[in-house]
Amino acid sequence: MRGTLITVEDAVESDDREMRQQARRVQKLLEKWPNRLGLTHWKIKLELSATAPRDAGDEVTFRVSFQTVTLWHYMESLITAFVPAIRDLDDDDLEEAFVHELCHVMINEMCSCDGSDNN
């Protein structure tokens, strides 16, 4: 993954207006949804990326709003929000995409029975 990654806490204090705005949007969701989904015992970190993910040819070929990596053995998860994609989402679509990522956290253990930690 390329670009600068910044924690949501640091992004809220950023000098970059757009980064601050998007950080506040996703921070609200992080405060709202883990409790509702029974994930309060998980350590869920949220970071923002100012750039979009790129394919092997170094081109942006699709819009990815979030990426989630989960280590269910340790009950830890890292969710990356890609600002170029989430800025185009209205609040309802952003919330739906974020909850979708939290569902990856919930079901990751079931998906990695083969020993891999891929979502």
Solvent accessible surface area in square Angstrom, and as a share of the most:
residue,aa,sasa,rsa
1,M,124,0.55
2,R,145,0.53
3,G,48,0.46
4,T,100,0.58
5,L,77,0.38
6,I,43,0.22
7,T,51,0.30
8,V,2,0.01
9,E,106,0.48
10,D,83,0.43
11,A,0,0.00
12,V,28,0.16
13,E,136,0.61
14,S,21,0.14
15,D,143,0.74
16,D,76,0.39
17,R,174,0.63
18,E,57,0.26
19,M,18,0.08
20,R,64,0.23
21,Q,85,0.38
22,Q,8,0.04
23,A,0,0.00
24,R,112,0.41
25,R,44,0.16
26,V,0,0.00
27,Q,47,0.21
28,K,136,0.57
29,L,16,0.08
30,L,34,0.17
31,E,124,0.56
32,K,74,0.31
33,W,49,0.17
34,P,15,0.09
35,N,106,0.54
36,R,151,0.55
37,L,47,0.23
38,G,44,0.42
39,L,7,0.03
40,T,93,0.54
41,H,114,0.51
42,W,36,0.13
43,K,120,0.51
44,I,25,0.12
45,K,103,0.44
46,L,6,0.03
47,E,21,0.09
48,L,0,0.00
49,S,0,0.00
50,A,53,0.41
51,T,45,0.26
52,A,15,0.12
53,P,24,0.15
54,R,109,0.40
55,D,54,0.28
56,A,118,0.92
57,G,56,0.54
58,D,71,0.37
59,E,109,0.49
60,V,63,0.36
61,T,84,0.49
62,F,103,0.43
63,R,139,0.51
64,V,38,0.22
65,S,25,0.16
66,F,12,0.05
67,Q,75,0.33
68,T,10,0.06
69,V,76,0.44
70,T,0,0.00
71,L,70,0.35
72,W,65,0.23
73,H,114,0.51
74,Y,155,0.59
75,M,74,0.33
76,E,69,0.31
77,S,7,0.04
78,L,59,0.30
79,I,0,0.00
80,T,4,0.02
81,A,0,0.00
82,F,1,0.00
83,V,7,0.04
84,P,17,0.11
85,A,7,0.05
86,I,0,0.00
87,R,115,0.42
88,D,101,0.52
89,L,46,0.23
90,D,86,0.45
91,D,99,0.51
92,D,109,0.56
93,D,70,0.36
94,L,3,0.02
95,E,36,0.16
96,E,124,0.56
97,A,25,0.20
98,F,0,0.00
99,V,31,0.18
100,H,102,0.45
101,E,18,0.08
102,L,0,0.00
103,C,47,0.28
104,H,52,0.23
105,V,1,0.00
106,M,77,0.34
107,I,71,0.36
108,N,2,0.01
109,E,90,0.40
110,M,131,0.59
111,C,73,0.44
112,S,7,0.05
113,C,117,0.70
114,D,118,0.61
115,G,67,0.64
116,S,39,0.25
117,D,56,0.29
118,N,112,0.58
119,N,76,0.39
